[in-house]
Amino acid sequence: MKKLFLVGMLGYGAAAFASTGNTLLEVPVTYHPDAGVVENVRKECQIEDMLSHRVAPVLAKLNKGGDGTIAAGSDAADATLLRLQITHVLGVGGGAWSGPKAITVTADLFDPSGKLLRHTKINRWSVGGVFGAFKGTCTILDRSAAAIGKDLSRWVRDPAYKIVEEPAPKEAEAAPEAAAVPEQVQ
């Protein structure tokens, strides 16, 4: 009987812990008011949706369920909230022929009471991979969004993890827009 009681208490404790360990992405992902992005790329690629579709499944996996998102302004209950804001998008139409593409976001992690726990900036580049010359701008930017999702997976679960700024690929030297990447947000 004592063993049965102990097993029951351990199960209850694990369930209680699991419910407080969830991290949810606040959707929609937004653009910073001063975000640098070509308007055609913004409309066509819908980078905010791209990031939601890449980050939310990562959080759902960490949470072991749910869809990993919460609508902005909703009560997150006892979940930690991840807020992303797009600060810069390097990319114009023309796919890989117009140079490398990059997405820069800031990420803020809030505890259930709304207190800011951590802040970081992530900038990820792509030239499209092996068949980059045959890919469009949005597809190449999606590769950067996927890399951001992987970065956030580790950053959310490990407070000691520092996201290292990814250097621009050598192809970026020829891209005139590369000089417009904003300084790090503090």
SETI-828920 format. One record per residue: residue number from 1; x, y, z of N, C-alpha, C in turn; residue in three letters. Coordinates in pm, whole numbers, plus 50000, padded with zeros to 5 digits. Layout:
PT   resi   n.east   n.north    n.up   ca.east   ca.north   ca.up   c.east   c.north    c.up   resn
PT    NUM        X         Y       Z         X          Y       Z        X         Y       Z    ALA
...
END
This chain:
PT   resi   n.east   n.north    n.up   ca.east   ca.north   ca.up   c.east   c.north    c.up   resn
PT      1    50082     49881   50000     50000      50000   50000    50087     50126   50000    MET
PT      2    50196     50124   50080     50284      50240   50084    50348     50265   49947    LYS
PT      3    50385     50155   49878     50446      50169   49746    50347     50229   49647    LYS
PT      4    50224     50185   49654     50120      50236   49565    50099     50386   49589    LEU
PT      5    50096     50426   49717     50080      50566   49752    50198     50648   49698    PHE
PT      6    50321     50596   49715     50441      50665   49670    50440     50682   49517    LEU
PT      7    50404     50576   49446     50396      50583   49301    50292     50687   49258    VAL
PT      8    50179     50690   49324     50074      50787   49294    50121     50929   49318    GLY
PT      9    50192     50953   49427     50243      51086   49458    50349     51129   49357    MET
PT     10    50436     51036   49317     50537      51069   49217    50471     51106   49084    LEU
PT     11    50370     51034   49045     50297      51064   48922    50232     51201   48929    GLY
PT     12    50170     51232   49042     50106      51363   49060    50211     51474   49056    TYR
PT     13    50324     51453   49122     50430      51553   49124    50487     51577   48986    GLY
PT     14    50504     51470   48908     50556      51485   48772    50456     51561   48685    ALA
PT     15    50327     51533   48701     50225      51603   48623    50222     51751   48660    ALA
PT     16    50234     51781   48786     50233      51921   48830    50355     51994   48776    ALA
PT     17    50471     51926   48776     50592      51988   48725    50580     52013   48575    PHE
PT     18    50527     51915   48504     50514      51928   48358    50426     52047   48320    ALA
PT     19    50322     52071   48398     50232      52180   48362    50296     52317   48386    SER
PT     20    50393     52326   48474     50457      52455   48499    50581     52474   48412    THR
PT     21    50624     52370   48339     50744      52380   48259    50719     52417   48114    GLY
PT     22    50595     52445   48077     50564      52475   47937    50611     52614   47897    ASN
PT     23    50659     52623   47774     50693      52752   47714    50610     52765   47588    THR
PT     24    50543     52879   47574     50455      52902   47460    50502     53023   47379    LEU
PT     25    50494     53012   47248     50528      53122   47159    50408     53213   47146    LEU
PT     26    50429     53341   47173     50322      53439   47154    50306     53465   47003    GLU
PT     27    50184     53445   46957     50154      53469   46815    50048     53578   46803    VAL
PT     28    50054     53660   46703     50148      53651   46593    50285     53706   46630    PRO
PT     29    50388     53654   46563     50522      53712   46571    50510     53848   46504    VAL
PT     30    50577     53948   46559     50562      54085   46508    50693     54138   46451    THR
PT     31    50681     54248   46379     50797      54322   46329    50825     54437   46425    TYR
PT     32    50952     54463   46451     50991      54582   46524    50950     54702   46439    HIS
PT     33    50907     54814   46500     50865      54930   46421    50972     54980   46323    PRO
PT     34    51099     54962   46357     51208      55008   46270    51271     54893   46191    ASP
PT     35    51199     54782   46176     51255      54666   46107    51290     54698   45963    ALA
PT     36    51407     54654   45922     51449      54670   45784    51408     54547   45705    GLY
PT     37    51316     54566   45611     51272      54454   45527    51212     54511   45398    VAL
PT     38    51245     54447   45288     51188      54486   45159    51040     54451   45162    VAL
PT     39    50955     54548   45129     50810      54529   45142    50758     54411   45059    GLU
PT     40    50809     54391   44939     50763      54277   44857    50796     54144   44924    ASN
PT     41    50914     54135   44985     50954      54012   45054    50867     53994   45178    VAL
PT     42    50839     54102   45247     50753      54096   45366    50615     54041   45331    ARG
PT     43    50557     54090   45224     50423      54045   45183    50424     53904   45128    LYS
PT     44    50519     53875   45041     50520      53745   44973    50562     53631   45066    GLU
PT     45    50664     53652   45146     50719      53543   45228    50647     53527   45362    CYS
PT     46    50584     53632   45412     50516      53628   45541    50607     53565   45648    GLN
PT     47    50718     53631   45673     50821      53579   45761    50770     53557   45903    ILE
PT     48    50674     53639   45946     50618      53619   46081    50550     53483   46091    GLU
PT     49    50478     53441   45986     50416      53309   45985    50520     53199   45972    ASP
PT     50    50620     53225   45891     50730      53130   45873    50796     53099   46007    MET
PT     51    50824     53202   46085     50886      53182   46216    50792     53107   46310    LEU
PT     52    50664     53142   46308     50567      53071   46393    50564     52923   46360    SER
PT     53    50566     52890   46230     50560      52751   46188    50688     52674   46217    HIS
PT     54    50798     52744   46237     50926      52679   46268    50953     52671   46418    ARG
PT     55    50907     52771   46494     50937      52774   46638    50831     52700   46719    VAL
PT     56    50703     52714   46686     50596      52651   46764    50611     52499   46776    ALA
PT     57    50642     52425   46669     50659      52280   46684    50775     52241   46776    PRO
PT     58    50879     52323   46777     50992      52299   46866    50947     52310   47012    VAL
PT     59    50867     52414   47040     50816      52432   47177    50716     52323   47212    LEU
PT     60    50631     52284   47118     50534      52176   47143    50608     52048   47180    ALA
PT     61    50719     52022   47113     50798      51903   47144    50859     51913   47284    LYS
PT     62    50913     52031   47317     50968      52051   47452    50860     52038   47558    LEU
PT     63    50739     52087   47526     50627      52082   47620    50564     51943   47627    ASN
PT     64    50600     51858   47532     50543      51724   47521    50392     51728   47497    LYS
PT     65    50351     51825   47413     50210      51833   47377    50167     51975   47345    GLY
PT     66    50046     51986   47295     49992      52116   47257    50050     52163   47126    GLY
PT     67    50015     52285   47087     50069      52336   46961    50184     52434   46983    ASP
PT     68    50216     52466   47108     50331      52551   47139    50307     52699   47124    GLY
PT     69    50180     52740   47101     50152      52883   47082    50044     52932   47177    THR
PT     70    50040     53064   47189     49933      53131   47263    49909     53266   47195    ILE
PT     71    49786     53304   47181     49752      53432   47117    49798     53548   47205    ALA
PT     72    49850     53651   47143     49894      53770   47215    49778     53824   47297    ALA
PT     73    49806     53859   47421     49704      53914   47509    49627     53809   47587    GLY
PT     74    49645     53681   47554     49576      53574   47627    49649     53544   47757    SER
PT     75    49577     53485   47850     49635      53445   47977    49717     53318   47958    ASP
PT     76    49846     53326   47984     49936      53212   47966    49932     53119   48087    ALA
PT     77    49850     53151   48186     49839      53071   48310    49977     53054   48371    ALA
PT     78    50023     52930   48381     50152      52906   48447    50263     52875   48347    ASP
PT     79    50245     52913   48222     50346      52887   48119    50443     53004   48106    ALA
PT     80    50563     52973   48061     50661      53073   48025    50627     53121   47885    THR
PT     81    50646     53250   47858     50607      53307   47730    50732     53347   47651    LEU
PT     82    50737     53306   47524     50845      53345   47434    50787     53444   47333    LEU
PT     83    50846     53562   47329     50800      53666   47236    50913     53694   47136    ARG
PT     84    50881     53680   47008     50977      53708   46902    50938     53837   46831    LEU
PT     85    51040     53911   46791     51016      54031   46712    51121     54036   46601    GLN
PT     86    51075     54049   46479     51164      54055   46363    51222     54196   46356    ILE
PT     87    51356     54203   46355     51421      54334   46351    51483     54364   46215    THR
PT     88    51513     54259   46136     51572      54282   46005    51558     54156   45919    HIS
PT     89    51534     54178   45791     51534      54070   45693    51622     54115   45579    VAL
PT     90    51727     54039   45553     51815      54068   45440    51770     53977   45327    LEU
PT     91    51721     54035   45221     51678      53955   45108    51590     54035   45015    GLY
PT     92    51615     54016   44890     51530      54074   44786    51488     53958   44697    VAL
PT     93    51397     53983   44607     51355      53878   44515    51472     53830   44431    GLY
PT     94    51453     53718   44363     51558      53667   44277    51628     53545   44333    GLY
PT     95    51579     53495   44447     51639      53374   44505    51787     53390   44532    GLY
PT     96    51861     53280   44513     52004      53280   44543    52082     53372   44449    ALA
PT     97    52027     53402   44333     52097      53488   44237    52114     53630   44291    TRP
PT     98    52032     53670   44387     52042      53806   44442    52117     53808   44574    SER
PT     99    52191     53702   44604     52276      53700   44723    52214     53626   44839    GLY
PT    100    52289     53618   44950     52242      53546   45068    52122     53616   45133    PRO
PT    101    52052     53540   45212     51934      53590   45283    51957     53572   45433    LYS
PT    102    51895     53658   45512     51911      53648   45657    51785     53699   45727    ALA
PT    103    51761     53644   45844     51654      53691   45933    51719     53722   46067    ILE
PT    104    51687     53838   46121     51732      53876   46254    51609     53897   46342    THR
PT    105    51609     53834   46458     51498      53849   46553    51554     53875   46692    VAL
PT    106    51471     53936   46775     51500      53940   46917    51402     53844   46984    THR
PT    107    51449     53779   47088     51366      53685   47162    51366     53725   47309    ALA
PT    108    51247     53734   47366     51231      53765   47508    51156     53650   47573    ASP
PT    109    51206     53604   47686     51143      53495   47760    51090     53553   47891    LEU
PT    110    50958     53538   47913     50892      53593   48031    50843     53480   48121    PHE
PT    111    50857     53498   48252     50802      53398   48345    50650     53416   48353    ASP
PT    112    50580     53323   48420     50433      53332   48425    50377     53463   48481    PRO
PT    113    50457     53533   48563     50408      53660   48619    50433     53778   48525    SER
PT    114    50502     53754   48414     50530      53860   48318    50667     53923   48332    GLY
PT    115    50748     53872   48424     50883      53925   48445    50977     53872   48336    LYS
PT    116    51055     53963   48278     51152      53926   48175    51263     53842   48237    LEU
PT    117    51278     53720   48186     51383      53631   48234    51512     53646   48155    LEU
PT    118    51498     53647   48021     51615      53655   47934    51579     53724   47803    ARG
PT    119    51683     53776   47739     51668      53844   47610    51787     53804   47524    HIS
PT    120    51764     53782   47396     51874      53754   47305    51840     53804   47166    THR
PT    121    51941     53809   47083     51926      53844   46942    51979     53727   46862    LYS
PT    122    51907     53691   46757     51950      53580   46670    51950     53629   46527    ILE
PT    123    52061     53605   46458     52073      53639   46316    52121     53514   46245    ASN
PT    124    52042     53464   46152     52079      53344   46078    52074     53370   45928    ARG
PT    125    52179     53325   45860     52199      53344   45717    52178     53214   45643    TRP
PT    126    52147     53226   45514     52146      53110   45425    52169     53157   45282    SER
PT    127    52236     53071   45207     52252      53094   45064    52171     52990   44987    VAL
PT    128    52096     52908   45059     52004      52814   44995    52048     52670   44993    GLY
PT    129    52169     52641   45038     52214      52502   45040    52263     52456   44904    GLY
PT    130    52270     52325   44888     52326      52263   44769    52258     52310   44640    VAL
PT    131    52127     52314   44640     52054      52356   44521    51999     52498   44535    PHE
PT    132    52072     52582   44606     52028      52719   44632    51997     52800   44509    GLY
PT    133    52070     52773   44400     52048      52848   44277    51909     52824   44219    ALA
PT    134    51847     52716   44261     51715      52680   44208    51602     52710   44307    PHE
PT    135    51635     52777   44416     51535      52807   44519    51498     52954   44516    LYS
PT    136    51377     52982   44559     51330      53119   44566    51369     53184   44697    GLY
PT    137    51348     53314   44704     51383      53392   44823    51313     53340   44947    THR
PT    138    51183     53312   44939     51109      53267   45056    51159     53131   45106    CYS
PT    139    51191     53042   45015     51243      52911   45054    51376     52924   45125    THR
PT    140    51460     53013   45076     51590      53034   45140    51572     53098   45277    ILE
PT    141    51481     53194   45288     51455      53255   45419    51397     53153   45517    LEU
PT    142    51321     53058   45466     51267      52953   45553    51378     52869   45615    ASP
PT    143    51488     52852   45545     51603      52781   45602    51657     52857   45724    ARG
PT    144    51659     52989   45715     51703      53071   45828    51604     53060   45944    SER
PT    145    51475     53059   45912     51373      53043   46017    51387     52909   46087    ALA
PT    146    51418     52803   46012     51439      52671   46072    51559     52673   46166    ALA
PT    147    51666     52740   46126     51785      52751   46211    51752     52828   46339    ALA
PT    148    51670     52932   46328     51629      53009   46446    51548     52919   46539    ILE
PT    149    51460     52836   46484     51384      52742   46566    51475     52649   46645    GLY
PT    150    51579     52598   46581     51675      52510   46650    51748     52585   46760    LYS
PT    151    51790     52708   46730     51857      52790   46832    51768     52810   46953    ASP
PT    152    51642     52843   46927     51549      52872   47038    51516     52747   47118    LEU
PT    153    51517     52632   47055     51493      52508   47128    51594     52492   47241    SER
PT    154    51718     52516   47211     51821      52500   47314    51821     52619   47411    ARG
PT    155    51802     52740   47359     51806      52860   47444    51695     52858   47548    TRP
PT    156    51575     52813   47509     51461      52810   47600    51485     52714   47716    VAL
PT    157    51540     52598   47685     51555      52495   47790    51685     52505   47869    ARG
PT    158    51782     52583   47822     51912      52592   47889    51951     52738   47912    ASP
PT    159    51929     52789   48034     51960      52930   48062    52107     52966   48042    PRO
PT    160    52197     52868   48046     52339      52896   48028    52378     52903   47881    ALA
PT    161    52291     52862   47791     52323      52859   47649    52324     53000   47592    TYR
PT    162    52431     53034   47525     52446      53165   47461    52441     53145   47310    LYS
PT    163    52357     53218   47244     52347      53210   47099    52459     53293   47039    ILE
PT    164    52542     53229   46959     52657      53295   46899    52614     53360   46768    VAL
PT    165    52656     53483   46750     52625      53557   46628    52688     53484   46510    GLU
PT    166    52608     53455   46410     52656      53386   46291    52716     53487   46196    GLU
PT    167    52841     53466   46154     52901      53562   46060    52835     53555   45923    PRO
PT    168    52838     53664   45853     52781      53669   45719    52864     53582   45626    ALA
PT    169    52799     53511   45534     52875      53433   45438    52953     53526   45345    PRO
PT    170    53058     53475   45283     53142      53560   45197    53063     53620   45082    LYS
PT    171    52954     53554   45042     52871      53606   44935    52801     53736   44976    GLU
PT    172    52791     53761   45106     52720      53880   45154    52799     54007   45126    ALA
PT    173    52930     53995   45105     53010      54114   45077    52964     54184   44951    GLU
PT    174    52912     54106   44856     52866      54164   44731    52724     54220   44742    ALA
PT    175    52653     54183   44848     52515      54229   44865    52514     54368   44928    ALA
PT    176    52464     54469   44859     52466      54606   44913    52383     54620   45039    PRO
PT    177    52281     54535   45056     52194      54545   45172    52261     54495   45300    GLU
PT    178    52373     54420   45288     52439      54360   45404    52484     54466   45504    ALA
PT    179    52517     54584   45457     52561      54690   45547    52447     54744   45632    ALA
PT    180    52323     54711   45596     52207      54765   45667    52163     54681   45786    ALA
PT    181    52238     54574   45820     52200      54492   45934    52215     54575   46060    VAL
PT    182    52111     54585   46143     52115      54672   46260    52212     54622   46366    PRO
PT    183    52257     54713   46449     52342      54678   46561    52263     54591   46658    GLU
PT    184    52336     54524   46746     52272      54435   46843    52179     54515   46936    GLN
PT    185    52059     54460   46957     51962      54523   47045    51995     54480   47188    VAL
PT    186    52000     54573   47278     52032      54540   47417    51909     54530   47500    GLN
END
